Amino acid sequence: MRNDKDNKMKDLTDKGLEVGDIYLDCSYHPVLCTESVGDDVSGISLFDGSTPRQCSIYNCSPIKLMPEQVKFFIERRNDFLEAESLFKKEEKIDVYDKLFEEIEKLSLFKNN
């Protein structure tokens, strides 16, 4: 009998996250997948080139991005990096709220 973790893993791996795909990691960076092994994916951030950007499929639930979604994040790259910087400084960040409203419109988090 399969448990919840097995079911979630099957659902996520059925999405087909493979090397060459672009996914949204748990820090909201669009990432070019360069390695996918078991439960782990890693790659390079399309925001700042940081690597390795690693996520656990089960624990982080990275989201495979479609081209129009990648475009959304790249067009707002500076806004995200500014918000991330302010967040690290624990300053008020209204820009994050505005960005997440737009993200919700793209239905990125639907069925996750």
C-alpha positions in Angstrom: 0.0 0.0 0.0 1.3 3.4 -0.9 1.7 6.2 1.6 1.2 9.9 1.2 4.9 10.5 0.4 4.8 7.8 -2.3 1.7 9.4 -3.8 3.2 12.9 -3.8 6.4 11.7 -5.3 4.5 9.9 -8.1 2.4 13.0 -8.8 5.5 15.2 -8.9 7.6 12.9 -11.0 4.7 12.4 -13.4 5.0 16.1 -14.2 8.2 15.2 -16.0 10.8 17.6 -14.4 13.9 16.7 -16.4 17.3 18.1 -17.3 16.7 21.1 -19.5 13.3 22.1 -18.0 12.9 25.3 -16.1 11.3 25.1 -12.6 10.5 27.5 -9.8 12.5 26.6 -6.7 11.4 27.1 -3.1 13.1 30.6 -3.1 11.0 31.7 -6.2 13.9 31.6 -8.6 13.3 30.2 -12.1 16.0 27.5 -12.4 17.3 25.7 -15.4 17.4 22.0 -14.3 20.9 20.6 -14.8 20.5 17.4 -12.8 17.6 15.3 -11.6 18.3 12.3 -9.4 15.7 10.5 -7.4 14.0 13.1 -5.1 16.5 15.9 -5.9 16.7 18.4 -8.7 19.4 21.0 -9.1 20.3 23.7 -11.5 21.3 27.3 -12.2 19.2 30.3 -11.3 18.0 32.4 -14.3 17.9 35.4 -12.0 21.4 35.6 -10.7 23.4 32.6 -12.0 23.7 31.1 -8.5 24.3 27.4 -8.5 23.6 24.8 -7.3 20.0 25.6 -6.7 18.8 22.4 -5.2 15.3 21.3 -4.3 13.7 18.1 -3.0 10.8 17.2 -5.2 9.0 15.9 -2.1 9.8 18.6 0.4 10.1 21.7 -1.8 7.7 20.8 -4.5 9.4 22.7 -7.3 7.0 23.8 -10.1 7.8 23.2 -13.7 7.4 26.4 -15.6 5.8 26.9 -19.0 7.4 29.5 -21.4 4.9 32.2 -20.6 5.5 31.7 -16.9 9.3 31.9 -17.4 8.8 35.2 -19.3 6.8 36.5 -16.3 9.6 35.8 -13.9 12.4 37.1 -16.2 10.5 40.4 -16.9 10.2 40.9 -13.1 13.7 39.7 -12.2 14.8 43.0 -10.7 11.6 43.3 -8.6 12.1 39.8 -7.2 15.8 40.4 -6.4 15.0 43.6 -4.7 12.2 42.0 -2.7 14.6 39.1 -1.8 17.2 41.6 -0.6 14.7 43.5 1.5 13.4 40.3 3.0 16.9 39.3 4.1 17.2 42.6 5.8 13.7 42.1 7.4 12.4 45.3 5.9 8.8 45.8 4.9 8.3 44.4 1.4 5.0 45.4 -0.3 6.6 44.5 -3.6 6.4 40.8 -2.7 2.6 41.1 -2.1 2.2 42.7 -5.6 4.3 40.0 -7.3 2.4 37.2 -5.6 -0.9 38.6 -6.7 0.4 38.4 -10.3 1.8 34.9 -9.7 -1.6 33.8 -8.5 -3.2 35.1 -11.7 -0.8 32.7 -13.6 -2.2 29.8 -11.6 1.3 28.6 -10.8 0.2 27.2 -7.5 -3.0 25.6 -8.7 -3.2 21.9 -7.8 -0.1 22.0 -5.6 
